[in-house]
Amino acid sequence: MKFKAFFLTITIQKRKLPQKEILHEQHVQNIMD
């Protein structure tokens, strides 16, 4: 559960990055889930 909140925070922080990078983060997040 803590990991989910952790990755959510990272995703919010990385919104400044290009869309491709954000999609990559979401893909990694799905793997972790």
C-alpha distance matrix in Angstrom:
0.0 3.8 5.3 5.3 6.7 8.7 10.2 10.9 12.8 14.6 15.6 17.1 18.9 20.3 21.8 25.0 25.2 27.1 25.8 25.8 23.5 21.0 21.3 20.8 17.5 16.4 17.7 15.8 12.5 13.6 14.4 11.1 9.6
3.8 0.0 3.8 5.4 5.3 6.1 8.7 9.9 10.7 12.5 14.3 15.6 16.7 18.5 20.4 23.3 23.6 26.0 25.1 25.3 22.6 20.3 21.2 20.4 16.9 16.5 18.1 15.8 12.8 14.8 15.4 11.9 11.5
5.3 3.8 0.0 3.8 5.5 4.8 6.1 8.4 9.8 10.5 12.2 14.2 15.2 16.3 18.5 21.3 21.1 23.3 22.4 22.2 19.4 17.4 18.1 17.0 13.6 13.4 14.7 12.1 9.4 11.7 12.0 8.4 8.8
5.3 5.4 3.8 0.0 3.8 5.3 5.3 6.1 8.7 9.9 10.5 12.4 14.3 15.2 16.8 20.0 20.0 21.9 20.5 20.7 18.3 15.8 16.2 15.9 12.5 11.4 13.2 11.5 8.1 9.9 11.4 8.5 7.7
6.7 5.3 5.5 3.8 0.0 3.8 5.5 5.0 6.2 8.7 9.8 10.6 12.4 14.2 15.7 18.8 19.4 21.8 20.8 21.5 19.0 16.2 17.5 17.4 13.8 13.1 15.7 14.1 10.7 13.1 14.9 12.0 11.4
8.7 6.1 4.8 5.3 3.8 0.0 3.8 5.4 5.3 6.4 8.8 10.1 10.8 12.5 14.7 17.4 17.7 20.3 19.9 20.2 17.2 15.1 16.7 16.0 12.2 12.6 15.0 12.7 10.1 13.2 14.3 11.4 12.0
10.2 8.7 6.1 5.3 5.5 3.8 0.0 3.8 5.3 4.9 6.1 8.6 9.7 10.3 12.4 15.3 15.2 17.3 16.6 16.7 13.9 11.7 13.0 12.3 8.6 8.9 11.3 9.3 6.7 10.1 11.5 9.2 10.1
10.9 9.9 8.4 6.1 5.0 5.4 3.8 0.0 3.8 5.4 5.1 6.3 8.7 9.9 10.9 14.3 14.8 17.0 15.9 16.8 14.5 11.5 13.0 13.5 9.9 9.3 12.5 11.6 8.6 11.3 13.7 11.9 11.7
12.8 10.7 9.8 8.7 6.2 5.3 5.3 3.8 0.0 3.8 5.4 5.2 6.2 8.6 10.2 12.9 14.0 16.8 16.6 17.8 15.0 12.5 14.9 15.1 11.4 11.9 15.1 13.9 11.4 14.7 16.6 14.5 15.0
14.6 12.5 10.5 9.9 8.7 6.4 4.9 5.4 3.8 0.0 3.8 5.4 5.0 6.1 8.7 11.1 11.3 14.2 14.3 15.0 11.8 9.9 12.5 12.2 8.6 10.1 13.0 11.5 10.0 13.6 15.1 13.5 14.7
15.6 14.3 12.2 10.5 9.8 8.8 6.1 5.1 5.4 3.8 0.0 3.8 5.4 5.1 6.4 9.6 9.8 12.0 11.3 12.4 9.9 7.0 9.6 10.2 6.9 7.6 11.0 10.7 9.0 12.1 14.4 13.5 14.3
17.1 15.6 14.2 12.4 10.6 10.1 8.6 6.3 5.2 5.4 3.8 0.0 3.8 5.5 5.5 8.5 10.2 12.8 12.5 14.5 12.2 9.4 12.3 13.5 10.5 10.9 14.6 14.4 12.6 15.5 18.0 16.9 17.3
18.9 16.7 15.2 14.3 12.4 10.8 9.7 8.7 6.2 5.0 5.4 3.8 0.0 3.8 5.6 7.1 8.8 12.1 13.0 14.7 11.9 10.0 13.5 14.0 11.1 12.7 16.0 15.3 14.1 17.4 19.4 18.2 19.2
20.3 18.5 16.3 15.2 14.2 12.5 10.3 9.9 8.6 6.1 5.1 5.5 3.8 0.0 3.8 5.2 5.4 8.6 9.6 11.0 8.1 6.7 10.4 10.8 8.6 10.7 13.7 13.3 12.9 16.1 17.9 17.4 18.8
21.8 20.4 18.5 16.8 15.7 14.7 12.4 10.9 10.2 8.7 6.4 5.5 5.6 3.8 0.0 3.8 5.4 7.7 8.0 10.6 8.9 6.6 10.1 11.8 10.2 11.2 14.5 15.1 14.4 17.0 19.4 19.3 20.1
25.0 23.3 21.3 20.0 18.8 17.4 15.3 14.3 12.9 11.1 9.6 8.5 7.1 5.2 3.8 0.0 3.8 6.7 8.7 11.3 9.6 8.8 12.4 13.6 12.5 14.3 17.2 17.6 17.5 20.2 22.3 22.2 23.4
25.2 23.6 21.1 20.0 19.4 17.7 15.2 14.8 14.0 11.3 9.8 10.2 8.8 5.4 5.4 3.8 0.0 3.8 6.5 8.1 6.2 6.7 10.1 10.8 10.4 12.7 15.0 15.5 16.1 18.7 20.3 20.7 22.3
27.1 26.0 23.3 21.9 21.8 20.3 17.3 17.0 16.8 14.2 12.0 12.8 12.1 8.6 7.7 6.7 3.8 0.0 3.8 5.4 5.4 6.6 8.9 10.1 11.0 12.8 14.6 15.8 16.8 18.8 20.5 21.6 23.0
25.8 25.1 22.4 20.5 20.8 19.9 16.6 15.9 16.6 14.3 11.3 12.5 13.0 9.6 8.0 8.7 6.5 3.8 0.0 3.8 5.4 5.0 6.2 8.6 9.8 10.6 12.3 14.3 15.1 16.5 18.6 20.0 21.0
25.8 25.3 22.2 20.7 21.5 20.2 16.7 16.8 17.8 15.0 12.4 14.5 14.7 11.0 10.6 11.3 8.1 5.4 3.8 0.0 3.8 5.4 5.1 6.2 8.7 9.9 10.5 12.5 14.1 15.3 16.8 18.6 20.0
23.5 22.6 19.4 18.3 19.0 17.2 13.9 14.5 15.0 11.8 9.9 12.2 11.9 8.1 8.9 9.6 6.2 5.4 5.4 3.8 0.0 3.8 5.4 5.0 6.3 8.7 9.8 10.6 12.3 14.3 15.5 16.7 18.5
21.0 20.3 17.4 15.8 16.2 15.1 11.7 11.5 12.5 9.9 7.0 9.4 10.0 6.7 6.6 8.8 6.7 6.6 5.0 5.4 3.8 0.0 3.8 5.3 5.1 6.3 8.6 9.9 10.4 12.4 14.4 15.3 16.5
21.3 21.2 18.1 16.2 17.5 16.7 13.0 13.0 14.9 12.5 9.6 12.3 13.5 10.4 10.1 12.4 10.1 8.9 6.2 5.1 5.4 3.8 0.0 3.8 5.4 5.0 6.2 8.7 9.7 10.5 12.6 14.3 15.2
20.8 20.4 17.0 15.9 17.4 16.0 12.3 13.5 15.1 12.2 10.2 13.5 14.0 10.8 11.8 13.6 10.8 10.1 8.6 6.2 5.0 5.3 3.8 0.0 3.8 5.4 5.0 6.3 8.5 9.9 10.8 12.5 14.3
17.5 16.9 13.6 12.5 13.8 12.2 8.6 9.9 11.4 8.6 6.9 10.5 11.1 8.6 10.2 12.5 10.4 11.0 9.8 8.7 6.3 5.1 5.4 3.8 0.0 3.8 5.4 5.1 6.1 8.6 9.9 10.5 12.3
16.4 16.5 13.4 11.4 13.1 12.6 8.9 9.3 11.9 10.1 7.6 10.9 12.7 10.7 11.2 14.3 12.7 12.8 10.6 9.9 8.7 6.3 5.0 5.4 3.8 0.0 3.8 5.4 4.8 6.2 8.7 9.8 10.4
17.7 18.1 14.7 13.2 15.7 15.0 11.3 12.5 15.1 13.0 11.0 14.6 16.0 13.7 14.5 17.2 15.0 14.6 12.3 10.5 9.8 8.6 6.2 5.0 5.4 3.8 0.0 3.8 5.3 5.1 6.5 8.8 10.0
15.8 15.8 12.1 11.5 14.1 12.7 9.3 11.6 13.9 11.5 10.7 14.4 15.3 13.3 15.1 17.6 15.5 15.8 14.3 12.5 10.6 9.9 8.7 6.3 5.1 5.4 3.8 0.0 3.8 5.4 5.1 6.3 8.7
12.5 12.8 9.4 8.1 10.7 10.1 6.7 8.6 11.4 10.0 9.0 12.6 14.1 12.9 14.4 17.5 16.1 16.8 15.1 14.1 12.3 10.4 9.7 8.5 6.1 4.8 5.3 3.8 0.0 3.8 5.4 5.1 6.3
13.6 14.8 11.7 9.9 13.1 13.2 10.1 11.3 14.7 13.6 12.1 15.5 17.4 16.1 17.0 20.2 18.7 18.8 16.5 15.3 14.3 12.4 10.5 9.9 8.6 6.2 5.1 5.4 3.8 0.0 3.8 5.4 5.1
14.4 15.4 12.0 11.4 14.9 14.3 11.5 13.7 16.6 15.1 14.4 18.0 19.4 17.9 19.4 22.3 20.3 20.5 18.6 16.8 15.5 14.4 12.6 10.8 9.9 8.7 6.5 5.1 5.4 3.8 0.0 3.8 5.4
11.1 11.9 8.4 8.5 12.0 11.4 9.2 11.9 14.5 13.5 13.5 16.9 18.2 17.4 19.3 22.2 20.7 21.6 20.0 18.6 16.7 15.3 14.3 12.5 10.5 9.8 8.8 6.3 5.1 5.4 3.8 0.0 3.8
9.6 11.5 8.8 7.7 11.4 12.0 10.1 11.7 15.0 14.7 14.3 17.3 19.2 18.8 20.1 23.4 22.3 23.0 21.0 20.0 18.5 16.5 15.2 14.3 12.3 10.4 10.0 8.7 6.3 5.1 5.4 3.8 0.0
